[in-house]
Amino acid sequence: MLNKILLPSFIFLLFLKIGALNFTTFNLFGDEAQYWLWSKDIDFGYFSKPPFLSWIIRVYTEIFGSSFVSLKLLPSFVYLLISWSIYNLLINAGINKKDSFAGCLIFLFIPAVSFSSFIISTDLFLLLFWTLSLNELVKINGEHSLKNFILLGIFLGLGFLSKYAAIYFVICLFVLILFDKRFRKIFLDNLFGFCLTFLCVFVIIVPNIIWNFNNDWITLQHTSDNANFGNIEIDLIRGLEFLLIQVLMLGPFMVLGGIFGFNKWNYIQKIFLIFSMPIILIVLVEAIIVRANANWAAPALISLFALLYIRINNSFLKIANYMFNFIICLILFVMIGMSYPSKIFDRISGINDYALKIYSGSSDGVVKNIVVSDRLLFSSLNFELRDKDINFYMPHKKGSEISNHFKIVSPLNKNINENFTLIGSPLDINYLEKEYKVLKINSPDQKFTKRKLDVYEVVFE
């Protein structure tokens, strides 16, 4: 019965999402606008992320345009590819085609996918290439073909170009080699194949390595800032919250069914466990001692989903899992379509109105130059005012610390002598050499950000 309603339910929710996107007044997240803006300047790397997502956005928008609805449908297309990869992964794990197809549809209902299918993020292609890489590793377990080793290297390399968290795959692979006698023998018997894998990875990521070298390894600086181990503050509650969120993202009934399933553990299930638990533990420790975002363990959910789906054999829990996940997804898309005034949507509310008020807010009614100190607001304004003839700049004194990509590609020149609107602090531009005066103007509502920024008109004398 459950298998018969999965596909119609998915189609219904897909059309519901499309309708919600067309009716909502919500806007892009600042990070999404940032990735879109990066795509206008194709490069082999960016300040905080590798380049693959921006490359895809560039190709995608050349075909489908840069409208809000078009961009918001991109994650759904990618998740269809991930779902197809899940199907193949389950097939290669020994599950029959009927149950594998049901599994790939059930994956599309889990809350993690419901939420992230509304967000353009680097996790999208990391999860795709993680699943494809794991698929090749499972194949290598039974067939030691050079083709599989090469494909593993290609997919893993593309995973690194999607998000540096692909390093978790390498960590899990070494854990598997270290603690599993059977796979260690496979590794030692196929050293040439694995060398070929890592050679493919290196060839794919070397342009990004060169970009980082030419830009003083600023991505490593950003990563270390994120880790922030200088501000250690142990909090076990943070760790518990992280674990609970992971359970909710998979669906609590699936987790219960998988943990208490009566299926015997087989070798493939152990591989899935090894390709999830180390990641969960690493991010859990970080959550306890510093902080951690829920999506930092995203790759682990792929392996955990496959593991739990294989092990769940309780019909009641399967139906309860479907109902829970379907209702969560239904509520989410209805709230988006209604532009429901909830705090969880504050970050994507009112950005377009703010941008239009900034555009029409100068004393002469025409804004030609806008200088923004905050990277997310810089990105959002660029997107919302993309059809206007405006120059955007980021305050940056040459030689000072680079804290985002726009200080590299759009710095405010110290010799500028054209009037501009400043969103930030007058202290941000105290390095300018020409004489100017600063006039504070009324700032539009900024509920989409916790950090309120004042607005000024800067006039050169």
C-alpha positions as CSV (number, residue, x, y, z in Angstrom):
1,M,0.0,0.0,0.0
2,L,2.7,2.5,1.0
3,N,4.7,1.9,-2.2
4,K,1.6,2.8,-4.3
5,I,1.1,6.3,-2.8
6,L,4.7,7.4,-2.7
7,L,5.0,8.5,-6.3
8,P,1.6,10.4,-6.4
9,S,2.5,12.0,-3.1
10,F,5.8,13.2,-4.4
11,I,4.2,14.6,-7.6
12,F,1.6,16.4,-5.4
13,L,4.3,18.0,-3.2
14,L,6.4,19.0,-6.2
15,F,3.5,20.9,-7.7
16,L,2.7,22.3,-4.3
17,K,6.3,23.6,-4.0
18,I,6.1,25.2,-7.5
19,G,2.8,26.9,-6.5
20,A,4.3,28.1,-3.2
21,L,7.3,29.6,-5.0
22,N,5.0,31.5,-7.3
23,F,2.8,32.9,-4.6
24,T,5.3,33.6,-1.8
25,T,6.7,37.1,-1.1
26,F,9.8,35.6,0.5
27,N,13.2,36.4,-1.0
28,L,16.5,34.6,-1.5
29,F,18.7,33.9,1.5
30,G,21.8,36.1,1.6
31,D,24.0,33.0,1.0
32,E,22.0,32.0,-2.1
33,A,22.3,35.5,-3.5
34,Q,26.0,35.3,-2.8
35,Y,26.4,32.1,-4.9
36,W,24.3,33.7,-7.7
37,L,26.6,36.7,-7.6
38,W,29.7,34.6,-7.6
39,S,28.3,32.9,-10.8
40,K,28.6,36.2,-12.6
41,D,32.4,36.1,-12.1
42,I,33.5,32.6,-13.0
43,D,36.7,31.6,-11.2
44,F,38.4,28.5,-9.9
45,G,37.7,29.4,-6.3
46,Y,36.0,31.9,-4.0
47,F,36.7,33.2,-0.5
48,S,34.9,30.6,1.5
49,K,33.8,27.9,-0.9
50,P,35.0,25.9,-3.9
51,P,33.6,26.9,-7.3
52,F,31.4,24.0,-8.6
53,L,28.0,25.4,-7.4
54,S,28.6,28.8,-8.9
55,W,29.6,27.1,-12.2
56,I,26.4,25.2,-12.3
57,I,24.3,28.3,-11.4
58,R,26.0,30.2,-14.3
59,V,25.0,27.4,-16.8
60,Y,21.6,27.0,-15.2
61,T,20.7,30.7,-15.3
62,E,22.0,31.1,-18.9
63,I,19.3,28.5,-19.8
64,F,16.5,29.2,-17.3
65,G,17.1,32.8,-16.2
66,S,17.7,34.3,-12.8
67,S,14.2,34.7,-11.5
68,F,13.4,33.8,-7.9
69,V,11.2,30.9,-8.9
70,S,13.8,29.5,-11.4
71,L,16.6,29.6,-9.0
72,K,14.5,28.0,-6.2
73,L,13.7,25.1,-8.5
74,L,17.4,24.2,-9.0
75,P,17.6,22.2,-5.7
76,S,14.6,20.1,-6.7
77,F,16.4,19.1,-9.9
78,V,19.5,18.2,-8.0
79,Y,17.6,16.2,-5.4
80,L,16.0,14.2,-8.3
81,L,19.6,13.2,-9.3
82,I,20.5,12.4,-5.7
83,S,17.4,10.3,-5.4
84,W,18.4,8.4,-8.6
85,S,21.8,7.9,-7.1
86,I,20.2,6.5,-3.9
87,Y,18.2,4.1,-6.0
88,N,21.5,2.8,-7.6
89,L,23.2,2.7,-4.2
90,L,20.4,0.5,-2.8
91,I,20.5,-1.8,-5.8
92,N,24.2,-2.3,-5.4
93,A,23.6,-2.9,-1.7
94,G,21.5,-5.9,-2.6
95,I,18.0,-4.5,-2.4
96,N,15.5,-5.5,-5.1
97,K,14.4,-2.9,-7.7
98,K,10.9,-2.4,-6.3
99,D,12.2,-1.6,-2.7
100,S,15.1,0.4,-4.1
101,F,12.6,2.6,-6.0
102,A,10.5,3.0,-2.9
103,G,13.6,3.9,-1.0
104,C,14.7,6.7,-3.4
105,L,11.2,8.2,-3.1
106,I,11.1,7.9,0.7
107,F,14.4,9.8,0.7
108,L,12.7,12.7,-1.0
109,F,10.2,12.9,1.9
110,I,12.7,13.1,4.8
111,P,12.6,16.6,6.5
112,A,16.3,17.2,5.6
113,V,15.4,17.1,2.0
114,S,12.1,19.0,2.4
115,F,14.0,21.9,4.0
116,S,17.1,21.9,1.9
117,S,15.1,21.5,-1.4
118,F,14.1,25.1,-0.7
119,I,17.7,26.3,-0.3
120,I,20.5,26.7,-2.9
121,S,23.6,25.5,-1.0
122,T,26.9,23.8,-1.6
123,D,25.5,20.8,0.2
124,L,23.4,19.9,-2.9
125,F,26.3,18.8,-5.1
126,L,28.4,17.5,-2.2
127,L,25.5,15.1,-1.4
128,L,25.2,14.1,-5.1
129,F,28.9,13.3,-5.6
130,W,29.1,11.7,-2.1
131,T,26.3,9.3,-3.1
132,L,27.9,8.6,-6.4
133,S,31.3,8.1,-4.7
134,L,29.8,5.7,-2.1
135,N,28.1,3.8,-4.9
136,E,31.5,3.2,-6.6
137,L,33.1,2.2,-3.3
138,V,30.3,-0.4,-2.8
139,K,31.0,-1.7,-6.3
140,I,34.7,-1.9,-5.6
141,N,33.9,-4.1,-2.7
142,G,32.7,-6.8,-5.2
143,E,34.3,-5.8,-8.5
144,H,37.9,-4.4,-8.7
145,S,37.5,-2.8,-12.1
146,L,39.8,0.2,-13.0
147,K,36.7,1.9,-14.3
148,N,35.2,1.9,-10.7
149,F,38.4,3.3,-9.3
150,I,38.5,6.1,-11.9
151,L,34.9,6.9,-11.4
152,L,35.4,7.0,-7.6
153,G,38.2,9.5,-8.1
154,I,36.2,11.7,-10.5
155,F,33.1,11.8,-8.3
156,L,35.2,12.4,-5.2
157,G,37.1,15.2,-6.9
158,L,33.9,16.9,-8.0
159,G,32.7,16.5,-4.4
160,F,35.8,18.5,-3.2
161,L,35.0,21.2,-5.8
162,S,31.4,21.3,-4.4
163,K,32.4,21.6,-0.7
164,Y,35.5,20.9,1.2
165,A,33.5,18.7,3.6
166,A,34.2,16.0,1.1
167,I,37.3,15.4,3.2
168,Y,35.0,13.4,5.4
169,F,34.9,10.7,2.7
170,V,38.6,10.3,2.8
171,I,38.5,10.1,6.6
172,C,35.8,7.5,6.6
173,L,37.7,5.5,3.9
174,F,40.8,5.4,6.1
175,V,38.7,4.4,9.1
176,L,37.3,1.5,6.9
177,I,40.8,0.5,5.9
178,L,42.1,0.7,9.4
179,F,39.3,-1.2,11.2
180,D,38.0,-3.6,8.6
181,K,40.2,-6.6,7.8
182,R,38.3,-7.5,4.6
183,F,38.4,-4.1,3.1
184,R,42.0,-3.6,4.1
185,K,42.9,-6.7,2.0
186,I,40.9,-5.2,-0.9
187,F,42.9,-1.9,-0.5
188,L,46.3,-3.7,-0.3
189,D,45.5,-5.9,-3.3
190,N,44.4,-2.9,-5.4
191,L,46.9,-0.2,-4.5
192,F,47.3,0.8,-8.1
193,G,43.5,1.3,-8.4
194,F,43.4,3.5,-5.3
195,C,46.4,5.5,-6.4
196,L,44.5,6.0,-9.7
197,T,41.5,7.2,-7.6
198,F,43.6,9.8,-5.7
199,L,45.4,10.9,-8.9
200,C,42.0,11.7,-10.5
201,V,41.0,13.6,-7.3
202,F,44.2,15.6,-7.5
203,V,43.9,16.4,-11.2
204,I,40.3,17.7,-10.7
205,I,41.0,19.9,-7.6
206,V,44.5,21.2,-8.6
207,P,43.0,24.4,-10.3
208,N,41.3,25.2,-7.0
209,I,44.6,24.6,-5.1
210,I,46.4,27.0,-7.4
211,W,43.6,29.6,-6.9
212,N,44.0,29.3,-3.1
213,F,47.8,29.5,-3.4
214,N,47.5,32.7,-5.5
215,N,45.1,34.2,-3.0
216,D,47.2,33.5,0.2
217,W,45.1,30.5,1.2
218,I,42.2,32.7,2.4
219,T,39.9,29.7,2.3
220,L,41.9,28.0,5.0
221,Q,41.7,31.2,7.0
222,H,38.0,31.2,6.7
223,T,37.8,27.5,7.7
224,S,39.9,28.1,10.8
225,D,37.7,31.1,11.7
226,N,34.6,28.8,11.4
227,A,36.2,26.3,13.7
228,N,37.0,29.1,16.2
229,F,38.7,26.8,18.7
230,G,40.0,30.0,20.4
231,N,36.6,30.4,22.0
232,I,36.0,27.0,23.5
233,E,33.0,26.8,25.8
234,I,31.9,23.3,26.5
235,D,28.1,22.9,26.4
236,L,26.6,19.4,26.4
237,I,23.1,20.8,25.6
238,R,24.4,22.1,22.3
239,G,25.6,18.5,21.5
240,L,22.2,17.0,22.5
241,E,20.4,19.6,20.3
242,F,22.7,18.7,17.4
243,L,21.8,15.0,17.7
244,L,18.1,15.6,18.1
245,I,18.2,17.7,14.9
246,Q,19.9,14.9,13.0
247,V,17.1,12.5,14.2
248,L,14.4,15.0,13.1
249,M,16.1,15.5,9.7
250,L,15.9,11.8,9.0
251,G,12.5,11.3,10.6
252,P,12.2,9.9,14.1
253,F,10.2,6.8,13.0
254,M,12.8,5.8,10.5
255,V,15.6,6.1,13.1
256,L,13.6,4.0,15.6
257,G,12.8,1.4,12.9
258,G,16.4,1.2,11.7
259,I,17.9,1.0,15.2
260,F,15.5,-1.7,16.4
261,G,15.2,-3.5,13.1
262,F,15.6,-7.3,13.2
263,N,17.6,-7.6,10.0
264,K,21.0,-9.1,10.5
265,W,24.0,-6.8,10.0
266,N,25.7,-7.5,6.7
267,Y,29.0,-6.1,5.3
268,I,27.4,-3.3,3.2
269,Q,25.5,-2.1,6.3
270,K,28.8,-1.9,8.2
271,I,30.3,0.3,5.4
272,F,27.3,2.6,5.6
273,L,27.8,2.9,9.3
274,I,31.5,3.7,9.0
275,F,30.6,6.4,6.4
276,S,28.3,8.1,8.8
277,M,29.3,7.7,12.4
278,P,32.8,9.3,12.2
279,I,31.2,12.4,10.7
280,I,28.5,12.6,13.3
281,L,31.1,12.2,16.1
282,I,33.4,14.9,14.7
283,V,30.6,17.4,14.3
284,L,29.1,16.4,17.7
285,V,32.4,17.2,19.4
286,E,32.6,20.5,17.7
287,A,29.0,21.3,18.7
288,I,29.9,20.6,22.3
289,I,33.1,22.5,22.6
290,V,32.4,25.4,20.2
291,R,29.4,25.3,17.9
292,A,28.2,23.5,14.8
293,N,25.5,24.0,12.2
294,A,23.1,21.1,11.6
295,N,24.1,20.8,7.9
296,W,27.8,20.3,8.8
297,A,27.1,16.6,9.1
298,A,24.9,16.4,5.9
299,P,27.0,13.7,4.1
300,A,26.4,11.4,7.0
301,L,22.7,11.5,6.4
302,I,23.1,9.8,3.0
303,S,24.8,6.8,4.5
304,L,22.5,6.7,7.6
305,F,19.4,6.9,5.4
306,A,20.6,3.9,3.3
307,L,21.5,2.0,6.5
308,L,18.2,2.7,8.3
309,Y,16.1,2.0,5.2
310,I,17.7,-1.4,4.7
311,R,17.2,-2.3,8.4
312,I,13.6,-1.0,8.9
313,N,11.1,-3.9,8.6
314,N,8.2,-2.8,10.7
315,S,5.2,-1.9,8.6
316,F,3.7,0.4,11.2
317,L,6.9,2.4,11.6
318,K,7.2,2.7,7.8
319,I,3.7,4.2,7.5
320,A,4.3,6.4,10.5
321,N,7.5,7.6,9.0
322,Y,5.8,8.4,5.7
323,M,3.0,10.3,7.4
324,F,5.3,12.3,9.7
325,N,7.6,13.3,6.8
326,F,4.7,14.1,4.4
327,I,3.0,16.3,7.0
328,I,6.2,18.2,7.7
329,C,6.8,18.8,4.0
330,L,3.1,19.8,3.4
331,I,3.2,22.3,6.3
332,L,6.5,23.8,5.2
333,F,5.4,24.5,1.6
334,V,2.0,25.8,2.7
335,M,3.7,28.2,5.0
336,I,6.1,29.3,2.2
337,G,3.2,29.8,-0.2
338,M,1.3,31.9,2.4
339,S,4.5,33.9,3.2
340,Y,3.7,33.0,6.8
341,P,4.9,35.6,9.3
342,S,7.1,33.4,11.4
343,K,10.5,34.1,12.9
344,I,12.0,31.2,11.0
345,F,11.4,33.1,7.8
346,D,12.6,36.5,9.0
347,R,15.9,36.1,7.1
348,I,14.1,35.9,3.8
349,S,11.3,38.5,4.4
350,G,11.3,42.1,3.2
351,I,14.6,42.1,1.4
352,N,13.1,43.2,-1.9
353,D,11.2,46.1,-0.3
354,Y,14.3,47.2,1.5
355,A,16.3,47.1,-1.8
356,L,13.8,49.2,-3.6
357,K,13.7,51.8,-0.8
358,I,17.5,52.1,-0.9
359,Y,17.4,52.5,-4.6
360,S,15.0,55.4,-4.4
361,G,16.3,56.9,-1.2
362,S,19.0,59.4,-2.3
363,S,18.4,63.1,-2.2
364,D,18.4,63.4,-6.0
365,G,16.3,60.3,-6.4
366,V,18.9,58.4,-8.4
367,V,21.4,55.9,-6.9
368,K,24.4,55.1,-9.1
369,N,26.8,53.7,-6.5
370,I,26.0,51.6,-3.4
371,V,28.7,50.7,-0.8
372,V,27.7,47.8,1.6
373,S,29.8,46.6,4.5
374,D,27.9,43.3,5.1
375,R,28.6,40.5,2.6
376,L,25.1,39.0,2.8
377,L,23.3,42.3,2.3
378,F,25.8,43.1,-0.5
379,S,24.8,39.9,-2.2
380,S,21.0,40.4,-1.6
381,L,21.0,43.9,-2.9
382,N,22.9,42.9,-6.0
383,F,20.3,40.2,-6.7
384,E,17.2,42.3,-5.9
385,L,18.5,45.3,-8.0
386,R,20.0,43.2,-10.8
387,D,18.0,45.0,-13.4
388,K,19.2,48.4,-12.3
389,D,22.3,50.3,-13.5
390,I,24.1,50.4,-10.2
391,N,27.8,49.9,-9.1
392,F,28.2,48.0,-5.9
393,Y,31.3,48.2,-3.7
394,M,32.6,46.8,-0.5
395,P,34.7,48.9,1.9
396,H,38.3,47.6,2.0
397,K,41.5,49.3,2.7
398,K,44.4,47.8,0.7
399,G,46.5,45.7,3.0
400,S,43.9,45.1,5.7
401,E,42.3,41.7,6.4
402,I,40.1,40.1,3.7
403,S,37.0,38.8,5.3
404,N,34.9,38.0,2.3
405,H,35.1,37.5,-1.5
406,F,33.7,40.9,-2.4
407,K,36.7,42.7,-0.8
408,I,38.8,40.9,-3.5
409,V,36.6,41.6,-6.5
410,S,34.6,44.7,-5.6
411,P,36.7,46.9,-3.3
412,L,35.9,50.5,-2.8
413,N,38.8,52.4,-4.3
414,K,40.4,55.0,-1.9
415,N,40.4,57.5,-4.8
416,I,36.7,57.4,-5.6
417,N,35.1,60.8,-6.0
418,E,31.5,59.9,-7.0
419,N,28.7,60.2,-4.5
420,F,27.3,56.9,-3.1
421,T,24.9,55.4,-0.6
422,L,26.7,53.8,2.3
423,I,25.1,50.9,4.2
424,G,27.3,50.4,7.3
425,S,29.4,52.7,9.4
426,P,31.3,55.9,8.3
427,L,34.3,54.3,10.0
428,D,34.3,51.7,7.2
429,I,35.3,54.4,4.7
430,N,37.7,56.5,6.7
431,Y,40.6,55.5,4.4
432,L,39.2,57.5,1.4
433,E,41.5,60.2,0.3
434,K,39.0,62.7,-1.3
435,E,37.1,65.2,0.9
436,Y,33.5,64.1,1.6
437,K,30.6,64.7,4.0
438,V,28.3,62.0,5.4
439,L,24.6,62.5,5.7
440,K,22.5,60.0,7.7
441,I,19.2,59.1,6.1
442,N,16.3,57.0,7.3
443,S,17.0,53.3,7.2
444,P,14.2,51.0,5.9
445,D,13.1,48.1,8.1
446,Q,15.7,45.3,8.3
447,K,14.0,42.4,10.1
448,F,15.9,40.0,7.8
449,T,19.1,40.6,9.7
450,K,20.0,40.7,13.4
451,R,22.8,43.2,12.7
452,K,21.1,46.5,11.9
453,L,23.0,48.7,9.5
454,D,22.6,52.5,9.2
455,V,22.2,54.1,5.8
456,Y,24.2,57.3,4.8
457,E,24.5,59.4,1.8
458,V,28.2,60.2,1.0
459,V,28.7,63.4,-0.9
460,F,32.1,64.5,-2.3
461,E,32.9,68.2,-2.0
